Amino acid sequence: MSKNFMILYSCIWSIFIYNGCARDAEKILMEVVALNKNNPINFSLQVVEADPKDNPFSKDSDALELCSMMEVRLADISEVAKVSASFSELRSKLRERFGGKPTSLLVSKSDGIYRGSTYESILGLSAYYHLIEIMKFARKNELLKGLALEPLKVSLYGEIYATSLSDFPYPASDNALYIGSVDTLMLLPVGDNDGLPVPMHEGVLAHEFHHRIFFYKVFIHDEDKKSWARYKMRYEPKQNELHSRSERLLAATDEALADIFAVVYTKLPNYLCLSLTTTKGEEVCKQRDLNGDYAKNATYDVLAGRHVYLGSLGSCGINSKNFTSANFNYYCLATVIAKALYESVGGNLRELENLMLPAINRSLITIAKTLAKGADYDIDIFFAALAEDVKSIDADLHHRLCEQLKIRFSSLVKKGRIPSCEL
């Protein structure tokens, strides 16, 4: 458990299990771990109001489903995908295989406020509340429009294994991750980090929730057999180099847009730094900080290996061989994509939310259509669609976006692959 968090949570409350049988018409008050609204670089235990229809104790929620003891076997996903005919069939089969028992949170009530009586219950209350708020935020910005979302399964302290024969799970701690094929958000235990616990960090949860938006928008089209066929290609044992490159660039785009969503939601360009406090974690923080040195210096063409000063980019400075190398860390390119979007609005988070987020969301449709055709993906497919969309709503923002693309993705612009940014 995080040392800072242990200091915050020093009281022990009487214990009972709230099973959601009774529903109050009034607001539900509960204690969660959250960023301080006026100064989000700090976090604390806070009393918040939850709407009765978003009751975290209800077993009938149409938004979230808390569970525990889920065991995900990554090799099984490939195995089941090969014999499934749609995303919904894949999800149903995998959920049955991976299990996960419904969870009742252990809480107390004092002065009308529900408080978690165990660390896991504090985590559950906090994660549930934040995810509901994140969904409201996404809905307000029309990011969920047109999506037929089933309840998101949220696994507390689930375990992830490589194969059915693996004895030890990974990653064991300090992580949260969305697995699209199971439509599940895994919240893993806290380990060595001495900051805001990752599974309670609303920025991390926002990041992971945007992966869900991306997955639904880009892949889940059960009525389109071509889309399903394209998705299944990722599980083929032998992929050609161009397809592997395409998957790597698609993952980088996904990570970049998830970071942008988290930055807008938390108002922190370096939101990960609140949690990543180990030596290794600090390296990740520096690489993902949109105001950091790495973000300022890295470009698509440098990472592609077209320049020689890769050494200045730290752990990202390996030769990606034009993004075909299996050793290339696609998070390094994700920061470049996110930086271009962030700088196109001059770091103005209001403009990033009100103009850029909806435009990004609309542009995902183009990625989906491209993949459904069986075409390989490169970053210009996304940026060409985004620039065209932005041009139709704000000429000045379009100009600023193009200027950033000329700096950070110069070869794509010069080759005319982002038409609306040509001189």
N, C-alpha and C positions, 0 to 999 in steps of 0.2 A: 504494500500500500504506500502511496506517496506520502513522504514525511509531512509536507505542507498540508496535505489533506487530513492527516491524522490530527494535526493541531487544530484544524478547523472543526473537525467533528469529534468533540471530546465528551459528549453527553451520551448516556445510555438511557433508552426509553423503554417503558413496558412494552411487551411484545404481543401482537396478535396478527392473524392473517386476514387481510381484507379481500373478500372474494367477489365483491361487486354485486352482491344480491340486492342491495338497496341503492337507489340513485337519488341523490339530493337535487332539488331544483336549483339550489343556489350554487354559486361558484365554489369549487373545491380548492382549498388552500393546501399547498404542500411545499416541502423544503427540498430544494435541488441545488446542485452545484452549477453555477452559471457565471459567465463573464459579467463584470460590472458595466452597466449600460453607458455610464458617463465616462468610464475609463477602462475600456475593454482589455488593456494589458494586464488587468488584475482580475481575479476570480474569487468567489466566496460562496458560502452556503446562503441561499436566499429563499425567502418565502414568495411563492408565485401563485397566481390564480389559474386554475385549469377549468375550462368550460365543461359542464356535466356531460355533454355529448362526446367530449374527448377524455372521458374518465379512464385513467391508466389502470384501474382495477377491473374494468369491464372485460368479460370474456366474449363479448359480442361486437367488438370494435370493427368498423369497416375500414380502418386506417392501418392499425398495427396489431401484431400478434406476438406477444412475448413468449419465449420458450427457453428451455435449458436442455443440457445434455445432448446437443446435436453433434454428430460426428460426420464431418465432410471428408469424403475420400476423393481426392482430385482425379485420380485415374478413372473412377467410376463415371465421372461426367462425360468423358470421351466415349466410354463403353455404352452408356445409355443413349447418348446423342445419336450414335450410329443406327440404333434400332427405333428411334422416335420419328414421328412424321410431322411434328410441329413444336413450337416453343412451349405451348401449354401442356403437351404430353410429356415433354422433357422435364418441365418443372414438377409436374405431378409425380412422375416416377422417382425423381431424385429426392423430393421431400419425403416420400414414403421410405426410401432407402436410408436416408440420413437421419431419420427420426427427429427428436426434439419434443420434449414433453411440455405441455402448457405450464406456465409458471405463475404462482400466486406470490405477490410481493409481501414480505414480512415487514409490517409497518406498525407504528403507534400513532395515537391521536392525542395531542395535548394542546389546549387552548384553541381547539378547532383546526389545528394544523396537522396534516399527515406527515410523518417523518419515517424514513427508512430505519429499521432497527438492526440491519446488517449491512455490511459494505455492499453486497450484491444488490440489496434492495435500494440503497441510495443510488447506486449505478442505474438500476432499472427505472426508478422514478425520474432521474435526471435525463437519461437517454430518451425515455418515452416523451417527456415534456418537450425536450428540444426538437425531437423529430416531428411532433405535431406542429410546433411553431415553424419549423423549416418547411413543412408541407403548406402551411398557410401562406408563407412568404412566396413559395414557388407558385402557388395558385394565384396570388395577387398579381404576380408578374406574367401570368398566362403561360407558365412553363409546363403545366400539366394538361393544357387544353388538348382534347382529342385522345387522351390516353385512357385506356380501360384498365385502371390499376386495381389489382386485388390487394387485400391486406398485406402489408410488408411484414414478413417474418423477421423478428429481431431475436437473435440467439445470444443469451447471456452465458459467457464463458464456454462457448462451444469449442470444439477442437477440430483441427484441420490436419489431415494426413495425406501423404503423397499417394500411397496405394493401399489396397486392402490388406497387404502384408506388413505395412509400416507399424512399428511399435511406439514411435514417439511422434507427437504432433509438431507442426510448425506453422507460422511463427508462433512461439509459445506465449508471448506476452506483448504488452505495449502496442496494440494495434486494433484497428477496426477496419473491416473490409466488406464491400458489397460483392456478392457472387450472383451475377445476373441469371445464370442458368437455373438457380434455385430461388431467385428473387428473395434473397435473404441477406440481412446485415449481421455480420458476426462481430460481437464485442468481446475482445479477448482480455484476460486479466492484466492488471498493472504489474510492471516489473521494476526495472532499475531507474526509470525516469523519476525525477524529483520535482515535477511541475504539475500542471493541470492534468489529471488522468486522461489518457487518450479517449477511452470509451465515453467519457462525460463531456468532452470538448465539443461544443456546438459547431465550431469551425470544421473539425474533422468529420462530424456527423453530416454537416452540410455538404462537404466534399463527397462523402460516400453516397449521399442521397442523390447528388447530381449524376453519379455513375448510373443510378437507376433510371433517371430521365434519359440519359444518353443511350442506354441499352434499349429502352422501350422505343425511343424515337428512331434509332438507327437500325435495330435488328428485329424487334418483335412485330412482325406483320404475318400472322398465321394464314391470312388469306392469300399471301404472295409466296408461292412455292419456291420462286427463285431466291427470295430473301432467305428462306430457311436453308436452301441448298448452299448458298454462299456462307452462311454462318457455320454450317457443318464442316466446311473445308478446313477450318482451323484445327480440327481434330484428326485430319489425315496424317498418317505417320511420316510421309515424305512430301514436303512442300518445296516448290521451287523457290529460288532466291528472291524473285520479285514478289511472290505472295508473302513470304516471310517479312520482307521489307514493308509491304503494305500493312500487315498486321501491327508491326512495330510503330509505324507512323500513325496508325489509327489509335493505338493505345496512348501515344503521346498527346494526340488531340483530346482524347477523353480525359486524361489527367489534367491537361491545361485548363479545360473548361470547368472541370470540377474545382480546381484551385480558384478560378475567377469567381465562381459562385460562392465559395467559402469566404473569399476576401470581401466580397460585397456584403455577405450576411454578417460577418464579424466586424467589418470596418478595419481589419488588420491585414496589411500586405504581407506580414510575416507571421500569420496566425499559428503556424506550426511550432514556432519558437517557444510558445507557452508550455508545450508538452515535451519537446525533444531536448532533454537537458544532459544526456550522456555525451561523451566525446563523439561517438558515431552519430548520435542524434543531432548534435550541433552542426556537423558537416552537412547533413540533409537540410537542416534549417537554413543555412547560408545559401545552399544551392536553390532553394525554393522561395527565398525571400525576394519579392518583386522589386524591392528597393536596394537589394544587395549588389555587390560587385559582380558576381557571376551573371546575374540577370542583365546588368549593364553591358557586359563584354561579349556574351555568347551570341552567336548568330547561326542560322540554319546552314550557311555555307561553311562556316568554321567547323561545325559539328559533322558536316558531311565529309570533311577531310580535304576540303579544297584549299585550305590555308595551312601554314606550317606552325603557327603559334598555339597549338593545342595545349601545350604545357601550362599555359597561364589559366587554364580552366579547371585545375585541381582534378578531382576524381572523375570529372566528365571529359577529361582531355585524352581519351583514347581515340584511335582512328576507327570511326564507325564504318569505313568503307562504303560511303554513301548510304548509310543506315542499313546495310545488309549484314553487318557483323552481329552474331548472336550475343556477343558480350557487351553490346552498346546498351547503356542505361537510358531508356526512352524518357525517363523523368527529366533528363538533361534538356531534351528538345521541348518537353512540355513547358518548362520555364520560359523558353524563348517565345513560344506561342502566347503564353499568358502575358508576358512582358509587353509584347506588341499591342495586345488588346488594352492593357492597363495604361500604357503610355499614350495610346490614341485618344484617350479622354483626359490626359494630363494628370492621372491619378484621382480624378474627380469621381468619387464613388456614387454620387447621385446620378451622374450621367451614365456611368457604367451600369447601374441598375435599370434606369428608366429607358435608355436607348439601346445599349449594347446587349444586355441579357436577352431581351425579346428577339433582337436580330440574330443573335447566336442560335437561339432556339429554332427560329424559322429556317436557318441554314442547315440544320441537321437533316432536314428532309432531302436536301441534295445529296448528302453523304449516303443516306439510305437508298436513294434511287440509283446512285452510282454502283454501290455494292450489289444491289439486286440484279444489275446488268452483268455482273461477273467481272467488272473492271477492277484493276488494282487502284489503291488509294495513295494519293500524295497530298501534302498540305495545301497545295494550290486549289484543290477541289473545294475545300472548306472556305478558304479565304476569297476565292473568286465569287462564291455564293454570298458570303458575308458582305464583301465590298459592294456588290450589286444591290443588295438589300439596303445597306446603310445609305447608299447614294440616293435611293428613292425617298428617304425620310429626313436626311440632314446632310446638305452638301458640305458644310464645314467639317463635320465629323468624318465624312468620307475622305476628304482631303487629308486630314490628320492620320487616318488609318492607313492610307496609301503611303504617306511619308514614313510611317513606322515600318511598313512592309518593305519599302525600298532600302531601309537600313538593315533590317533583320532577316529578310528573305529576298535579297537583291537578285539572285539568279532566277528566281521564279517570276519576278516582275519583268526583268530584262528579256526573258524568253516569251513574254506576252501571255503567260499562263494565268495572269490575273487581269483580264482585259480592261476592267473599269479603272484600273490604276495606271494605264499607259498614258504617256504624255500626249 
